[in-house]
Structures are given as structure tokens and as C-alpha cells.
């Protein structure tokens, strides 16, 4: 599958998922959250993948948290819904994957 904000590569049983928004310090917007969720589903089902490594592109940040420029006009209710959705699609989902996930933190990890 082709993504706009992430890269995937599988080699020797290791699939690396790279958040590829270095100009935004790999901050998570809605599209990136959806792409990560889809990639984790796809990779978890691949029999060639024995482990997943999650990393960020660039040299400054692994992930700078949420991309607040996209959410600046949200009210509290919209923000809460978005945060809950991100928690469900990424953090809760990754915790339950059958394939082990390693975070290769390269730089700031915020949020």
C-alpha cells in the first residue's frame, strides 16, 4: 500500500515503519494516524514480518506529538474525540498486536 506520510520496508523479517514528516517534526495529523493504523494492520498480517520497528525520519524528532496546526480551531469536545480516536487507533491497537513492536526513538519524543 502507498502512503503519503509514512514509509514501510521489510527486510530479513523486520518491517520498519517510518513516520515521514520531518518538516513537521513527524507530528501526527489525522492522515498520519490513519496511515499508521492501516500499516500496522497490513504488516501484522504479513507472515514474513517477525518484528515491527517504528521510527521517525529526520534527525530532530521521533514524534513531536499531535500536529496542533490541524487541530487549532477545535473546541474541547472535538479535541477530546480526536484524542480518544488516536488513542484507540494507535496506542491501544499497537498494544494488542500479535507482532512485537519496537520504537526506535531518534530525537525528541513529545506529546
N, C-alpha and C positions, 0 to 999 in steps of 0.2 A: 504494500500500500504506500502511496506517496503522501507526504505530509508537508505542510508549509513551515512549521515551527520546530520540528524535531527531525532527527536523523536516526536511522537504525542500521546496524551492521551485525551480522552473525559470522563468527569465525571460531573454529575449534570448540563448539559447544557453548560459547559465550556470546550472548547478544548484548550489544551496547546500545542504549537509547540515550541520545544526546539532545538536550534542550538547546535549540539553536537560535537564540535571540540575544546575541552578545551586546548589541547596541542598547538594549533594554535591560542589561544585566540578567538576562534569562528570566525576567519577571513573568509570572503566569497570568495570561489573559484567558478569556473563555475558550478561545480556539485552541490554545496550547493545552489546557486542561482536558478538553475533549480528545485531542490528538494523543495525549499521553494515555488516557484511558483506553482508547482504541488500540494503541500499540501494545499495551500490557496484555489486553485480551488476545491479540494476534500472536504475540511472542510466547505467551503462556501455553498456547495450543500447539506450538511447533515442537515436534519430537526431537529436533536437532539441538534445541536450546536446553542447556543444563543449568545455567545461571544467567540472570539479567543484571547488567551494570547500568546504573543511571548516573549521568554526569551532565555538566553544562559546558557550553562552548565558550571560548574566550579565556582570558587569564584573570579577570577580576572577580567573577562571581559564579558560584554553583547555581544558585537561585536567589533572586532578590525579593522573594515573596510575591504578593499579588501585584499586578500591573494597575496601580491606582489611577492612572490616567484614563483607563477604560471604565472605571467604576466611580469616578469623581462626582457624578451627578446622582448617584443612588441615594435613596433615603435609607433609614435604618432597617426597615423591613426588607427592602431589596438586597441590601448588603448582607443581612443575616441569611436570606435564602441562598444567595450566591455562595457564601462561606460554607453553608451546610452541604450544598451540592458538590463543591470542590472537595470537602472532607469525605463525602461518600464515594465520589468517582475516583479519587486518587488514594488518599491515606487509608481509608477503611478497605478499599479494594485491594491495594498492594499488600496489606497485612494478611489477606486471606488467599493470596496466590499460592498455587502449589509449587511454583518455581521460585527458588531463593532470589532475593533482590539485594544488591549491594549498592550503596550510594558512594560514588567516587567524588567526594567533595573537593572541589578545586577553587578555592577563593571563598568569598562571603557566602554564607547560608543564612538568609534573613527571612522573617515572616512567621 
